[in-house]
Every structure is written in C-alpha cells, then in structure tokens.
Amino acid sequence: MAFFFEAVCAIRSLISPHDHHDFNYNTDGYDGDAAEDHKSQDGSETMPFIDESPTISPSLCACGPDGDAISPVPPEDLLPGGDIEKGLEMKKLVLSGFLASEEIYINQLEALLLPMRPLKATATSSQPVLTIQQVETIFYKIQDIFEIHKEFYDALFPHIQQWDEKVAVGHLFQKLASQLGVYKAFVDNYKTAVETAEKCSQANTQFQKISENLKVKGPKDSKDCNTNVTMEALLYKPIDRVTRSTLVLHDLLKHTPKDHPDFPLLQDALRISQNFLSSINEEIDPRRTAVTTPKGEARQLVKDGFLVEVSEGSRKLRHVFLFTDLLLCAKMKKTSAGRHQQYECKWYIPLADLTFQLLDDSDVLPHIQVLPEHEIEEMKTKISVIKSEIQKEKKALKGQSRNVERLRKKMNEQESWLLLHSPTIPFRIHNKHGKSYLFLLSSDYERSEWRESIQKLQRKDLQTCQLSSVELQVLTSSCFKLRTVHNIPVTSYKDDEETPGLYGFLHVIVHSAKGFKESANLYCTLEVDSYGYFVSKAKTRVFRDTTEPQWNEEFEIELEGSQCLRILCYEKCYDKTKLNKDDNEIVDIIMGKGQVQLDPQTVQSKNWHMDVIEMNGIKVEFSMKFTSRDLSLKRTPSKKQSGVFGVKISVVTKRERSKVPYIVRQCIEEVEKRGIDEVGIYRISGVATDIQALKAAFDTNSKDILVMLSDMDINAIAGTLKLYFRELPEPLLTDRLYPAFMEGIALSDPAAKENCMMHLLRSLPDPNLITFLSLLEHLKRVADNEPINKMSLHNLGTVFGPTLLRPSESEVTKGHITLATDIWSHDVMAQVSVTWVQVLLYYLQHPPISFAELKRNTLYFSTDV
C-alpha cells in the first residue's frame, strides 16, 4: 500500500504546474496577424517560430558549464599535424560531439521512463490512470533502448577522456548497430503507441497533463536546465536517433585511416545501420502524410513548404500544403504558452479548378515593393556579425546561455526578415471559379518543383470538391502533424552539430549535356543556397540548334554557408510575343533540373571533381572544386615581371610610361562603351575561361587585345578587371596604410574623418592614387545607371571593397585583426569586410576628388601615418 501511495504522489508531481519559461515551443508565436505585421508581443520585429515536432529534435536547453549547448568547442591543443594526425583529431571531435548528444538522448529516454513506473503501479489500483496494456503499448521497448544507450555511453566516455591515436571505438559502434533489432520492435509498435497516447490524452485529463509536460533534465554539468517536452515528441526520438547515428558513422569513416583497426568495424556498423534505415523508412513515412476524409477517402499530403504570398500589397509568410486533391494556404495562429500550435486556413483551391495564369491574359500585377539590393546585403552582413558574436559568447568562459539565446533570437528575426523580402520570382495560380493568388519565390528551381507537383496530380481524373466548415477545420488541424517542413530555413533553428556550409569560392565547369530528343537553343543556370534560400549565380551561353550542347564554360561562384549546387537546363525562347512584361519572370522552358550536395570532403580537394546530374532523361556533365576564402584572397607575386597580373602597379606603369595601367584603362573603356546598362555588371560572374584568355593576352601584350575585348562577353571583361586588382602583390590601397584606413573610417567627427581620409589618399604612391581615382569615377558612372543595371554605389562597394583593401600577413600577426587563428573564419571575415566596404563607399559618395587639388591642398593634416 505504501508503494501505491508513492506512485500516486509521483503522478501528482508529474501533473503539477511547471514553469513554462524554461522551455516553450511557441512563445513568440507564428501568429498570422503578428507575422504579417512583423511584430511580436514585445513589439520587436519577428517571424514565425515553429518547433515541437516528432520529426526533428526540439531545441533542448542542453547547457554546458558555461551555459552553452550541444557539441563541445575544439580544444586549443588540437592543432593539425600530418593528414593522419589531423584525421584522428577530427575523429575525436566527431566522437565528442556525438557523446554530448548521446547524453541528451539518454536524458530524453529517462524523461519517458519517469511516468511509466508510477503509471504501471496505479494500473492495478482502484484509481488507474491507464490500464497495464496501455502502459506497455505506449512505453514498449523504451526501457531496453535506454539500457542499450546507457551501456554504450558509459563505455565510450572513458575512451574520449583518455584519447590517443591507439584508441579503438569501432567495436562499440558495431555492438550498438547489432542491437537495432530492439529498434525494429519499437518501430513496429510506434504507430500504435502514438495513437494509444493520443486516445488516452483525450479520455484522461491527468494523462494529458503528464504527456504534454514531460521534464527532460540537462547535462550533468549544467544547472537549472530542465526543459518541458511533449510525449509525442519524445516517442519519435529513437527513430530520429538511428538517423543521426548513421550520419555520425559516415563522419567517423571519413576521418579514420583505412589501416586503423576501427575502419572495418565502423564499415560493418554503417552497413547494418543503412540496411535498417532502408527497411523502416517505408513504415514510418506513410503514417505522417495521410488524412481520411469524411467519405472514407485517403487525402495524401504530397508537398508542403513556406512561401511568401503577396496579399493586399504586402508580403506574408504562408505555409502551403499540397494534397492529392487540393492546395491549401495557411498561417499559424497565435497561441499562449503551453498550448498546441494551430493553423488557420487562409484559402484553398481544388486541384480540378486550379490553373496557372497564361502570360498573355494575366491580370495586372499588384505593386510589389522590392527592396534595393544593398539593403539585402546589409542585412546579410548584420546576420554574419551576430553569428560571430554567438561564437565568441560560446567560447568565452563567462559566456551565459541567456546572452546566446538573446543573440539567437535577434538573428532569427533578421534571417526571417531576409527570407520575407528576398524572393522576387512570381508564381501565380488561379481558381477558375474565383480569384488569383501570387507567391514570390527566390528560385526558379523551387517554382518548377511546385508547378510540376501540381501538374502531376492534375493528370489524374480529379473531381472538384467543396469542403464544409467542419471538414476544412479538421483538414487544417491535421496539417500540424502531417507537415514535413517544420521550420522556416534559418540558421537559428539548426543544431550546433550541423555543418555551417562552405564559405569561399566554388569553381564550376559546365561541360556538356545529352539526352535531348530534338534540337533546341539550350543553356544552363547555376543556383546555390545562401542564408536559407537559393539564388541564381551564373548562366552559360546559349548553344543554338543542337541536341548535344558543348558549353565547356567555367564559373567562379562565391559561397556564403552553401551546402547545395543546383543546375537548371533551359530552352531559350526567342519569340517576342511570349515575353512577359515582368522583369523577374523567366519564360524560357525548363528542360531539366537537378542538384548535388556540396560535400566538403569532396570539393575541397586541389583536383577537379567531375560529376553528372541526371534530369528527366538529360545528363549534364560538370566539374567543380572549392577554394577557401583565405586562399582566394591570398596575394602571390608573379614570378614573371614582364606581365601585368601579380606585378606591382608601379612597375607596370613605369614600363608602360603611363599613369594608369593599360589593362585598367581598356577594361573601363569597354565596360562604359557597352556594359553600362548590363544588369548586375561587376556582380554577375563572367566565364572563367574567357577571363583567363584575356589575362593571358594582357600578360603577353598580345596584338589581338582590342579585337578580343570587342568580341568578348562584357561580364568577362568586368571579371578581368576585378581579377587584376585581386592579384596585385599588395592591395591598391597598400598594406602599409591598411590600419590607418580602418581607424580613419571609424572616426565619428565628420571633419576629422574628412581630413584623415583625404590625407590617407595623399599618402598613396602616385600610380596607386591615380588608378584609384580613375576607378572611383568609373564606378560612379556605372552607379548613375542604377535604374537599369541594378548596381548601386553600395553594391559596387561590396564587390570591390575586399579586393582593394585588406590586411597584410604582418598586420594579422601584430593582432590588428581579432585572433590570428580566426582571421579567415567566415564570421570574422564578414565583420572586417563591412569596414572595407565602408572605406570604398566613403570615397564613392564623396564629391569628385582631383589628383592635382588633393596633392596641392594643405588644409589636410600631415601627421605621419
């Protein structure tokens, strides 16, 4: 009897009120009205915050000793030696991160087991909360899974603590994989367990309170870090864990030498895990994608995602759901703390009534506010700065999790703003019995996917449907559990363990394509992801009237945390009657599309990596390699002083007996002759092979230079000018003056800044100064045509700033730039780049500066720099 009373007390403690401020899935709310006004309850700009899903791990407040979470910071003594030593150190980092997440997982399993014991005890009493059968169904195999992982954790922990190159852990992972039979039993029962838990919650308020507020404790070193999680979310953790363990096995194999004893054991563990995942995927997915209509018909969810809708002249973030028979547009309703999130249907269209508006009969487009590109770039810079601040907080011993969370929230708001305002490609759909709707997307690839998914469903014999208010409410409510996309794609939702993507330059050669049935005018575009959305970065020439285009064009694409490369193949439309008045509309026909993950281990090789993307029967052959930002900006003097690239500007001008190098004068002249109206001039990548051809011609002083310039694509000429400045042995504004420029631009007093910045110009060598002034006036003339070429002074400053001004290696070692070890990290680079842009922008916005007056003017102070 005493045990029974203890069990009852335990259950009462489980359903007692909790402090919801510890962990809350939606305190900011993805409320429709708040989201549309971009305001949260406290008045700050915000966007939807969505979490608490069975298909992803909730962002648990798993704090370490300094209040931080998840994977540990690499120890300072882990310095790269040889490739093998570096690989083994990377292996330790992977294991350390996995061990930290394993501790969180064990705590989650413990949180599930905590109510199981008292629920079992009361099941045989006169006041049962659940029956014995219900308890055993809901918590089936949880105890066994807990014991397996507790044993694994206890065995792995000492190996990490006493790490050296001889440590072997493969047998532990092999044993863990061999016990996946327990997971198979759990998976087979999973659907029944969740359904039983849902029914019991509806029938018993005590169990409902328990299941909605399970308390998960943080890691052993943390203080007051418990978090509240729902039972449904925790029941999905074992399935989620197998996927993560498989990914870790991939990473461990990458960093384990093939002759290490662990290698065959890890291979075996990976094989077992992959086979297991393949066997259960088909069992798990269907459960989460279907809803039954009142008529007993299965309505399957085919696709869902976040799109920007233009409604009443303003942008609104919507969650769009494509079912087998209708398209539903919803927003998240505002909910109070502790309450389940709910969607509100804004509108729906039966697929039988949905059409895509034709170009020649579409309504007049509503006015869409498109922000200047420099505002978008400024927001990206702010986000990068916050990322850097978060990393500093997490590395600092005194860093508090509260500060990190505050920064994360701010970054979430800014990234959400970027996702809302960046898309410009229209996607119009129409209800033939009603009104039209307009979405804005950032990628033609994405638009094509939505259109193709809808058209594929429309090929079936669909009947129009009219939902009653009750049916619509039931369907909208089901969206929360059926959704496959749970969060808007922002960094703040990602685990610390997730890769941040690549920062630097991706070199891509688009070789050829084959598989076309008829001759056509063909070209390709390249897209990469950046800040949560995809942007088009390059475009090949049009290869006319062919079934096997041979482009063989190379592009240099800047990556900003990118993880994926997309290639789209188009047929060019030359029929002017089909052209759309909307500048953003791409009317050319997409013949095929495909994508490839940017695996750092593959693309960071010095050698080209060749690959093939198959798309709708078409095969596009391409090669790629990656250059990190430090290598791309590192200046190496040319060994041949007879050329112009990599040679000091003073040497070139003295040899040519000119004030401005010939290459600069000719490129500027050609751009102003036929590129001043080119959209994205200096921003759009030129074909790398053309740029290299021009580089060779200028280096050898070829007689054909003028002919080549007149025939060459204008973006290649602009790229050649940028490459010339980038390959100077030292920046145009010199290494010596770099610290002074950085200090001068930071001055607050306008008069002091004017004196300092002008004095710095006067301190430049004459060839550098005259060339810089010539470039300034040219860029101002380009910006005068901003309404046509879309290149503002700020855009041009962003393009040229990091090329004309950067620190020398000596400045790094002197400590002028944060930590020397962090100089080329993407967040530090982002902060420094902001200042470089500000310096160039200052001079671009300044009234015309005359070389003669600058040298003659004695008003500026002449203190030695």
N, C-alpha and C positions, 0 to 999 in steps of 0.2 A: 504493500500500500504506500509505503514511503517513496518507493521508486515512481509510483504513479503520480503522486503529488509533485515530485521533482520534474517529471515530464510535462505536467500541466503548467507548472511555473515557467519551464523553458519555452513552451509555446507562447505563453503570455508575453514573455520578454521579447520574443520574435515579432509580435504584432504591436508592440508599444511604439508610440510615435518616435520618429527619428529626426535628427537634424538634417534637413534636406540640403543645407548649403554645402555639405561635404561633397556630394556628387549629384548632379542634376542633369538629365539629358536635354532639357529644353527650357532653361530659364530665360534665355534671350528670345526664344520663340521664332519659328518660321511662320509668323502670322502674316496673313495676306495683306492687311492694311499696314501693319508696321513695316513689312518688307517693301511694300510699294512706296511708302514714304521714306524708306531707308532710315527709319528711326527705331531705336529700341525703347524700352520703358524709361531708361535714364536719359533719353534724348540724343544719344550718340548714334552716329551712322552705323548701321549693321546690316547683315544679311542673314538668311535662314541658317539656323544651327540645327543640324539633324544628326541624331545618333541613336543609340539603343536599338540595335538590330541584331537578329540572330545570325546574320551572315558576316558580320565583322566584329572584331574585338572592341568593346566600348573603351573609350579613352580613360582607363582607370587611373586614379590618382596614386600611382605607384611611386612614391617618393623615396629617394635615396638619402644618404646622410645630409646632403646639402639641399634637400627638398626637390631634387630633380627626379627624373623618371627613367625607366627602361634601361637601355644598354649603357654600360659604363664608358667614360671618356678614355681613350687610349692612354696608357701610362707613358710618362715622359721618357722612360728609358727604352722604349720600343723604337729604336732607330733602325732604318733599313740597312742591312749589310748586303750580302750577296742575294741572288734571287731566291735560293732555297731558304736562307735565314729569314728573308722578308716574307716568304710564303708561310713559314711556320709561325711567325709573329702575327700575320693576318689570320691564321687559323686560330690562334689563341683569342684574338679579338672577336672572331665569329662565335667561338665557344662561350666567351664571357657574356656576350650579348644574349645568346640563347639560354644560358644559365639564369640570367636575370629574368627573362620572360618565363622560364620554367617555374621559377619561384612564384610569379604572379599566377600562373596556371594552377599550381598546387593550391594556392590560397583560394582560387575560384572554386575548385572542387571541394575544398573544405567548407566553403560557404554553402554549397549544395547539400553536403552531408549533415551540416548543423541542424536543420529542421527535420531531417529524415529520422533521426533516433527518437526524439520525443513524439513525432507523429506515429511511429511504429508502436511506441509504448502506450499511447492513448487509443490505438485502433481496437484493442481488445477490451476497452473500458466501456462504461455505460454512456460516456460522452465522447465518442470518437469524432475526430475532425475528418479523417479519411479511413477507408477500410484498408486492411492489410494488403489486399490485391492492388488497390490504387497506389499505395505507397511503393510497393515492389515494382509496379509498372513505371511510375514516374522516375524513380531513382535506380532503375535497372542498370547494373554494372558500374555505377559511379564509384562504389567502394573499391572495386577491383582496379579500375583505372587510376584512382588515387594512389593505391598501394604500388602500382607499377611505376608511376612517375616519382613517387617519394623515394623509392629504392634507386631509380635512375639518378635523381638529383643528388642523393647522399653519396653515390658512387662517383659522380662526375666532379663534384665540388672540390675534393682534395687534389684531383689532378690539375685543376686550374690554379689552385693555390700554390702548387709545387711544380710549376710548368718548366719544362726544358725540352730540347729537341727530341729527347728519347721517349717522352710521354706518349702513351698509346691510349686512345679512347674508342677506337673503332669497334671493339668488342661490346662496348656499352650500347652503342647505337644499333649494332646488329641484334643484340638481345631485345632492345626496345622494339625494333621492327618485327622481330619474331613473335611478339605478343600482340600483334594487331588483330588477332582473332577475337580478342575481347572487344576491340572497337567494332568489329563486324557485327557482333551480337548487339552492341549498343545501337549501331546504325539501323539494324533490322527492326529494333523496337522504337526508334526515335520518333517516328510519326505518331505512333500510338501514345508514347509518353507525353508529347506536346499536346495532343488532343485531349488526353485524360486530364492534364494540368489545367487546360482551358475550361473544360467542363466542371471540374471541381472548384475552380475560382468563381465561376458563375453561380454555383449552387451553395457555396460556403464562404461567407464574408471573412471568417477567420483565416481560411487558407488563402483567400485573395490578398489579404494584407501581408501574409507571410511571403507569398510568391512575388509580390511587387516590391518588396523591400528586403532583399537578402543582403547581408552586410559582408563585404569582402575586405579582409584586412590587407594593409600594405606590406612591403618587405620588412624583414625583421629589424633593420636598422632605422626605419622611419618612425615618426611619432605622429599620433593622431591623424592617420591617413586612411581610415576606413572609408569605403565607398559603398553606396547602395546600388544594387543591380537587380533586374528582374530575373525570375527563374527561367523564363523562356530564353533570355539572352545567355544565361549560364549553361543551359542544356545544349546549346549549339557549340559551346567551347571545345568539346572533344573533337568534333568534326573539323573545326577551324584549326585545331592543334596539329592534326595529321598533315594538313596542307603546309603549315609553317615548318614542321619538322622536315618535310620533303625538300622545301626550299633551302633549309639550313644544310642538308646533306649535299645539295648542289654546290653551295659555297665552300663547304669543307673539302670537297673533292678538288675544287679549283686551287686550293691553297695547300694541298697535301702532295708531296713528291711521290711519283709512281713507285719508287723503291721503298717508301715508308711502309712499315707493317700495317698501318691503318688503311692504306689505299684499297686493297681488295675487300676488306671488311665493310668499309663505307660504301663501296660499289654494290655489295650484296644488299646492304641495308636500303640503299636508294632503289634498287630493283624491286625489292619487296614492297616498299612504300608506294612506288609508282603503280605497281600492279594493283595494290589495294585501292588506291585513289580511283583508278580506272573502273574498278568494279562497283564502287559506291556512288560515283557521280550521277549515274543514271537513276539511282534510287532516291537521291536527295533532291535533285533539281525539280522534277515534276511536282512535288508536293507544294512548292512555293510559287507556282506560276499559273495555277488554275483556280477558277471560282465557278460555282454551279449557279445557273440562272434559275428563277422560279419554275421554269418549264422543264428543268432537269437537264438542260444542255450545258456542256462544258465551255466556258468562256476563258480562253487561254491568254495570259499576258505574253506578248511577243517581244516587246521592247519598251523601255522607259528611260527617261533622262531629263536633265534640266535644260530648258530652253528659255531664251529671252523673248517675250511677247511684246509687241507694240500695241498698247491699249490706251485709247484716249490721248494719243500723242506722247505717251511716256513709256519707258521701258519697265517691264515687270518680269521678275523671275518666276517661271512656272515649272511644275513637274508634270511632264506629259507622258501618258500611258497609252500604248498601242495594244489593243486587244484584238482577238481574231475577227471581231465584227464591228468595232468602233474605236474612235480616237477620243481620249478624254484628257482635258486640260484642267489641272488642279493647282491649288495653292495650299500651304499648310496653315491651319487655323491656329490662333494664339491659344496656348494652354497654360494653366497655372502649374507651379512646381509640383512634381509628383504625379501629374496626370498624363495619360497616354496621348501621344500626338495624334492629330486627326487631320485629314484632308478635307478641303471644301472644293466641290466641283465648280469650275467657272463656266465650262461649256463642254459639250461633246458632239461628235458628228458620226453617224453610222457610216461605215466604210462604203456602203452601197450608194450613199449620197455625196461622198467626198470626191472632189475633183481638184486638179492643180490648175490654177489660172493660166490661160494662154497669154503669151506676150502681147498679142495684138488686140486683145479685148479686156485686158485687166483694168481695174479701176485706177484712178489717180492715186498714186502712193501718198499716204499721210506724211506730213513733215516729220522727219526723224532727226533728232538732234545728234550730230556726230561730233564728238569732241576732237579738238586739234590733237595731232599725234604727239606733240610734245607733252601734253597733259598725261597721256597714257604712259609715256616714257618716264615722266617724273614720278608717277605712282609706282612703277616698277622699281625705280631707284629707292623710294621710301621703303618698299617691301624688303629689298635686299639689305638695307641698313638695319631694319628691325630683326631680320634673320641673324645678322651679325651680333646684335645686342643680346639676342636669346642665347647664342652660343657662348658669349662672354659670361653671361649670368650663370650658365650651367657649369662653366669651367671654374668660376670663382668659388673659393671655399665658403665665402659668406653668401653666395647666391641663394635666394629664397624662392621656393616654388611659387609663392604669391606673385613675385615680380615676373617670373617666367610666364605664368598664366595671364597676367595683365598684358604682357607683350604679345602673347599668342592671340589674345582676343583682339588686340589692335591690328595685328597682322591679318587676322580673319576678316575684319571689317574692310581693310584695304584691298585684300585679294578678291573679296566678294564684289567690291566696287569695280574692280578691274574686269571681272567676268561679266558684269552687267553692262558696262559701257564699251567693251572692246568689239563685240560682234557687229558686223556691218553687212553680211551677205543675206539677202532676203529669201525667206522660204514661205511662200504664200499658199494657203489652202482655202478651199471654198466649199460651202454647203450649198448644193444646187437648189435647196428649198429655203435657204436663209442667207446669212451674211458670210463675209470673208474674214480670214484671220491672217495676221502677219507675224512671223517669227524672224529673229535675226540670229544668224549663226556666224561663227568665226572661221569655219572650214567648209569648203565645197565638198570635201570627203564626207563630212557629217551630214550635210544636206542630202547628198546622194544616198546615204545609208537609210535615212528616214523615208525618202521617196521610194526607194526600191522595196523596202519592207512593206510599205502600204500597197504598192502596186502588186506585189507578190500575193498578198491576201485578197486583193480585188479580182484576181484571176479566177477565184472560186465563185460558185453561184451564191452570192450573198443576197440576203433579203434585208430590206430596211427595218429598223427596229425603233420603237418608241418606248423609252423607259418611264415607268411611273415614278413618282417622287420617292416611294419606298424602295423600289428597285435601284434607283440612282443612289440613294443613301447607302444601301447595302454594298453596291459596287465601289463607291468612293471609300467606304470604310475598309473594304478589303485591300485597297491599294497600299495601305501602310505595311501589311505583311507580304503582299505579293511583289513589291518593288524590288528591283535588283540593283538600282543605283540609290544609295542611301545618303550620300553626302555630295554637296557641290565640290568640284575638284580643286580644292585649295590645300596648300601645304600644311596649314594648321590642323587638318584632320589626320595627317599621316603619322604613323608611329615613328619614333626616333630611329628604329631599326631599319626603316625603309631607305633605300638608296635615294640620295638627293638628285640624281641625274647627272648629266655631263655638262661641264662649263668649259667652253673653248671654241674650237673651230672644227667642223666636220667637212672633210673634203670628199665630194661625191662625183664620180664619173658615171654619167648615164650613157651606156654603150649603145644598146640596140633593143629592138623588140621584134617579136614574130608571133604569128598565130592569127593575123588579120585575114579575113576571108575575101575582102575586096580592097582595092586601092583607095587610099584616103590621104588627106593632109593631116599629119599627126605631130603632136608634141606632148611633152610631159611637164608636170609641175611637181615640186617637192615641198612637203609640209613637215614641220617639226613642232612638237609641243613645247610650250613655254608659259609659265605662270598659270597652269591649269587649263589652257586652251591651245588649239593648233593654229598656226599661222603659215601662210604660203611664203616660201623663202626664195625660190628660184624657178626658172622656166627655160626649157630648151628652145631651140629654133624649131620652126615648123618644117617638117620634112614632107615635101609635096608628092602627091600621087604615087603612093608606094604601099606595099604590104609588109615590107621589112625595113623600117627606118633605121639608119645608122647615124646616130647623133654623135657619139664619142665626145661629149662635152663635159668639162669638169667645172664644178662649182665649189665655192668656199662658203659654208653656212655657219653663222655664229649660233652657238648653242647656249641657252640660259636655263640650266636644270632640265635638259631634254632627255627623254627616255625612249622616244619612238620616232622613226622616219616613215613618212607616207609618200607614196608615188602614185600620181594620177595620170592616166593617159587619155588625151582628148583628140577628137576630130575637130579641126578648125573650121568654123563657119565663115564663109566669105559672102553670104547672101545678105546684103544690107537691109533687105525688107524684114529680116528676122531679128535684127539687132534691137536690144532693149534700151530704152532711154535711161534706165537706172545704171549708173556707173559701176555699181557693185555686182550687178547681175552677170553671171558667166553663162553665155548662151551656147557655147561650144558643147558638143556631145561628149559625155564621159564614156570612153570605150572600155575602161577597166580601172581598177584601183586596188592597192594592196599596201601593207605596212610591214615593217620589220623592227623588232626591239633593238635598241642600241645597247648591246652588252659591252660594258667597259672592258672586259677581258678580251673581247674580240677586236673591237675597233681601236683600242689604244696601242696596238702593235705598230711598229715602224713600217710594216709592209701593208700594201693594199689588200683588203679583204673583198673578194669577188662573191657576188650573191645573185640570185634570181628570184623575182617576185612573180608568182602566177596569179593572173586575174582574168576571170571569165574566158579562159582558153588562151589568153595572151600571156606571153612570157617577156618580162622586161629584165634585161641583164644590166647590172650596175656594179661598181666597186666603191669602197669607201675606206677612209682611215681618219683618225681623230688626232688633232693637235691640241694639247692643253694650252691654257691661256698664257702661261709663263713662256712656253716655247714659241708661241706665235708672236709675242711682243719682244722677245729677246733679240737684241740687235747684234749681228755678227758682221764686222767689217769685211768688205770684199778683198780677196787676195789679189785680184786684178785691179790695179788702179787706173787702167785705161778705159774702163766703162763708166757708167753713171750710178748704177744701183749699188748700194753699200759703200759708196765713196763719199768722203767729206764734201759738203756743199762748197766749201772754199776752194778745194782742189778742182772741182768741176767748173766753177765759174772762172777761175784763173786760166784753166786750159782753154775754155771756150771764149775767153775775153768778153764775158757778158756779166751783167748784174744779176740776172735770174737764169737758172739753168734752162737750157733749150727744151728739155722734156717737160718742164713745168709750163713754159710759155705755149708750147704746141698743144698740150692737153687742154689747157684752159681755153685756148682759141677755138679748138674743135668742139668742146662742150658748149661754149657760148654760141657757136655757129649753128649747131643742130641738136643740142641736148638740153637747152634751157627750158624747154616745155615738156621734157620727158618726165613722166610720173615716177617719183622715187629715185631721181638721179642722185648718185653717190650712195644711196641706201640699197638699191637692188644690186645683187651680185652679177658681175659680168662673167662670161665664160672664161674659166681659168686658163684653158689652152690659148685663147686669144690674148689674154693678158701676158702670158709667158712669151708669146710670139712678139708682142710689142716690146716687152722688156729686152729680149734678145736683139731686136732691131735697134733700140736706143743704145744698148751697151756696145754694139759693133758699129754704131754710126752709119747704119745702112742707108743707101741712097733711095731706098724704097719707102722710107718712113712716111713721107707725106701721102703717098698713094695708099699705104696701109691704113693710115689714120682716116682718110676719106672713105674707105671701104668698110672699116671695122665698126661693129656694133658699138653704139655710144656708151653703153654700160661697161664695156671692156676698156674703153679709153678712160672713163672715170675711175675704174678699178686700178688701172695702171698708175694714175696719179697718186691714188691712196697708197699703193704698194711702194712707190718711190719714197714717199715720206716715211713709211713704216720701216723701210730697210736702210735708212740713213744710219751711219755708225753711232750717232747720237741724235736725240730729237732736235727738231728745228729750233725749239726754244732753249736748247742746251741743257746738259746735265748740271753745269755749274750754277745756273740760275733757278733750277727747279725749286729748292727750298724757299727762295725769296718769292717766287710766283705763288707758292702755296700760302705763304704768310701774308702777302700783299692782298690777295683776293679775300682773305678773312677779315681785313680791316673794316670797321663799322663806319668810320667817318668818311663821307664821300670825298672830301677834299684830300684827305690823307691817302685814300685809296687811289685817286686820280694821279697824284704826284708819284706814288710808288709804282703804279702800273706803267706809267709813261717812262719813268726812269729805267725800269727794267727793260723796256723796249730799246731805249738808247744804249743800254749795256750790251745788247746783242752784237755779234760781229756783223759788219755791213751786208755780206751776202745773205746771212740768215734773216736780217731785218727786212731787206728789200724784198726778198722772196716771200716772207710772211705777210708784208703789206700788200703785195700783189695778190696773194691767195685770199686775203681778207676782202679786198674789193671784188674779187671774182665771186666769192661765196655770197656777198651782199647782193650782187646782181642776180644770182640764182634764186635767192630768197625773195627778191622782188616779184618773181613769178610764182610765188607760193600757191595762189588760187588754182594754177594749172598743174604745176609739178608736185604739189603737196609737200614741199620741202621748206620748212620754216627755218629761221636762224637757229632755233633750239635744236631742230633735227640735224642741221648741218654741224652744229657744235658737238652733238652727241657722236656723230660719225668721225669727225676729225680730231676732237679733243684728246682722246687717248693716244692718237698717232703723233701729234705734235708736241706733247708734253708727257713725260713720265720720269720716274726716278732712276738714277743710275744704281748700279750694284753697290757702290760705295755709300750711297745715301741709305740704302737698306741696312747695311752693316752698322752705320752710325746710329740707327734706331729712329730715324725720322719717320718710318712707316710702321707703326704698330709693332708687331712681333715679326722678326725676320722669317721665322718658320711659317708665318701665316700670310706672307706677302702675296702669294698667288691664290689664296683661298677666294672663292667667288664672292663671299660677302665683303671681305676686306677690299677686294678689287672694286666692288661696286661703290663703296664709300669713297675711295680715292678717285675713281672715275668721275664721280659727281663734281669734285673740285676741278679736275682737268676740264670738264665741260664748262664749268662756271668761268674759268680763266678765258677760254676761247670766246665764250658768249659775251663776256665783258667787252672785248675788243670788237666783236661783230656788231654790238649795239652802240658802240661809240661813234661819234661823228667822224668823218673821213680824217685819217691821220697821214700827214705828209712827211716823207722822209727828211726833206730839207728843213722844214719847220721843227720837226722833232729834234734834229741834231742842233739847230740853232737856238732853240728855246732854252733859256737859262732859268726859267721860273721853277722848274722841277728841281727838287733837292738832288744833290750829287754825292750823297754819302756812299762810301764803298760798299759793294754788295758782298 
